[in-house]
Amino acid sequence: MPSELPILNIAAICLFDLNGRLLLVRKRGTQAFMLPGGKCEPGESSLNALQRELLEELELRLDVNSISLLGQFSAPAANEANTRITATVYRGALPHRVYPAAELEQLEWLEAQQPRPDNLAPLLSEHVLPALGGIWLSHTTANL
């Protein structure tokens, strides 16, 4: 009987700019674009992990009262072979311009109507974008 794949618990967020574009990030030395966020430390809540990761990676101080839960999803890890992730994903408006820091190499913006690139992380392409669907198309960032 095959052993089960290791599972990483992560927290991530769909951050939208004033034009309704979704922020995507790519870590140094990788190919896949994903949502901002990262791994939860043992005993750390998803919100605390998200706050820590956004401060490290984007120098962004997250107001947890300004975001809402999108859902929990499971998918293959984009950058770790033979690993799955369980992700708690939030959504909210980006309060100001951000720049890549720490291990991030590149930021990209995805518009609701544009074709999807091939290099999206499985969590994003298989779960988050379908879950956003109508929410993304029918709301402005003020309603996110």
Secondary structure, DSSP 8 states (H G I E B T S, - for coil): ------EEEEEEEEEE-TT--EEEEEETT---BB-SEEE--TT--HHHHHHHHHHHHH-----GGGEEEEEEEEEE-SSSTT-EEEEEEEEEE--S-----TTEEEEEEE-TTS---S-B-HIIIIIIHHHHHHHHHH--GGG-
